[in-house]
Amino acid sequence: MRPILLLLAVALTLTACASRGPRTLPPNPRYYEAYYDGKYGAFIDGYWGRDERFFWYLGPDKVWRRDTQHHFQRGDGGPKWDWVRGSGAARTNR
């Protein structure tokens, strides 16, 4: 009986760690959080611009680009949107 209880406790602990999004991490003003649909490929880095309307992302060519098509958003768009956290490090355009 004891091994079963131990296995159940481990399973419950792991499911608690599997929650999605920023709810698992404390807020940090140095980071920029968004939800991303994966349209531009793997996420490297990014930040919200001064106008707070557009997200700037770092492309694989190491060039900052503005997301004019809104593939990044502030709110959770559902199961096809992944939470990302950018630092905006070494950015040249704000």
C-alpha positions as CSV (number, residue, x, y, z in Angstrom):
1,M,0.0,0.0,0.0
2,R,2.8,2.4,0.8
3,P,4.4,2.2,-2.7
4,I,1.1,3.1,-4.2
5,L,0.6,6.1,-2.0
6,L,4.2,7.3,-2.8
7,L,3.5,6.9,-6.5
8,L,0.3,8.8,-6.3
9,A,2.0,11.6,-4.3
10,V,4.7,11.9,-7.0
11,A,2.1,12.0,-9.8
12,L,0.2,14.8,-8.1
13,T,3.4,16.8,-7.6
14,L,4.3,16.5,-11.3
15,T,0.9,17.5,-12.5
16,A,1.1,20.6,-10.3
17,C,4.3,21.6,-12.1
18,A,2.8,21.2,-15.6
19,S,0.6,24.2,-15.5
20,R,0.9,26.5,-18.5
21,G,1.9,30.1,-18.8
22,P,3.0,33.0,-16.5
23,R,0.9,31.7,-13.6
24,T,3.9,29.5,-12.6
25,L,6.4,32.3,-12.5
26,P,6.4,35.5,-10.4
27,P,6.1,38.7,-12.4
28,N,9.3,40.5,-13.3
29,P,9.3,44.0,-14.7
30,R,12.5,43.3,-16.6
31,Y,10.8,40.7,-18.9
32,Y,8.2,41.1,-21.6
33,E,5.4,38.4,-21.6
34,A,3.2,37.5,-24.5
35,Y,1.4,34.6,-26.1
36,Y,2.7,33.5,-29.5
37,D,1.2,31.3,-32.2
38,G,4.5,30.1,-33.6
39,K,4.1,31.7,-37.1
40,Y,7.7,33.1,-37.3
41,G,9.4,29.9,-36.1
42,A,11.2,29.4,-32.8
43,F,11.0,32.2,-30.3
44,I,14.3,33.8,-29.4
45,D,13.6,37.1,-27.7
46,G,11.2,40.0,-27.8
47,Y,9.6,43.0,-26.2
48,W,6.6,45.3,-26.3
49,G,7.3,48.6,-28.1
50,R,6.8,52.0,-26.5
51,D,3.3,52.3,-27.9
52,E,2.4,48.9,-26.3
53,R,0.6,47.9,-29.5
54,F,3.2,46.0,-31.3
55,F,5.5,43.2,-30.1
56,W,9.1,43.3,-31.5
57,Y,10.7,39.9,-31.9
58,L,14.2,38.8,-32.7
59,G,14.4,36.8,-35.9
60,P,16.8,33.9,-36.6
61,D,18.9,36.4,-38.6
62,K,19.4,38.4,-35.4
63,V,17.3,41.3,-36.7
64,W,14.5,42.9,-34.6
65,R,11.2,42.9,-36.4
66,R,7.8,44.4,-35.5
67,D,4.9,41.9,-35.4
68,T,2.5,43.8,-37.7
69,Q,0.4,40.6,-38.2
70,H,-0.3,40.2,-34.5
71,H,1.1,36.7,-34.0
72,F,2.0,37.9,-30.5
73,Q,-0.7,39.0,-28.1
74,R,-1.1,39.8,-24.4
75,G,-4.0,37.5,-23.6
76,D,-4.1,33.7,-23.9
77,G,-5.5,32.9,-27.3
78,G,-6.2,29.3,-26.5
79,P,-4.5,25.9,-26.9
80,K,-2.6,26.9,-30.1
81,W,-0.9,29.9,-28.4
82,D,2.2,29.4,-26.2
83,W,3.4,31.7,-23.5
84,V,6.8,33.3,-24.1
85,R,9.0,35.6,-22.1
86,G,11.4,37.9,-23.7
87,S,14.1,40.1,-22.2
88,G,14.4,42.5,-25.1
89,A,18.2,42.4,-24.5
90,A,20.4,44.3,-26.9
91,R,17.5,45.8,-28.7
92,T,18.1,48.8,-30.9
93,N,14.6,50.0,-31.7
94,R,12.0,50.9,-29.1
